[in-house]
């Protein structure tokens, strides 16, 4: 019997375009879960390159990894900096 090899699924590997990232972030925002939004931003930052996002935001890589982890609790300023650094913008609309 052949041995089955598995590996953890990493969403960052599938975020290739801004369109992919936009759809991913929009889905997270629909869930209305701040922790999920932070993790999604972390996935997006890793897809682009955490060092590049660090330079664009002026925040240390280690701080970004921590803030955008499942146990992180980033400030709104951090969220906004990361969103801008990945090339997106937040907009408000009426429900």
Long-range contacts (C-beta under 8 A, 24 or more apart in sequence): 10-43, 10-46, 11-40, 11-43, 11-47, 12-43, 12-44, 12-46, 12-47, 13-47, 15-43, 15-44, 15-47, 16-47, 18-86, 18-87, 18-88, 21-47, 21-86, 21-87, 21-88, 22-88, 25-83, 25-88, 34-73, 35-70, 35-72, 37-79, 38-67, 38-68, 38-69, 38-72, 38-73, 38-74, 38-79, 39-68, 39-69, 39-70, 41-68, 41-74, 41-79, 41-82, 41-83, 41-86, 42-68, 42-69, 42-72, 44-82, 44-86, 45-82, 45-85, 45-86, 48-85, 48-86, 52-85, 53-82, 53-85, 53-86, 56-81, 56-84, 56-85, 57-81, 57-82, 57-84, 57-85
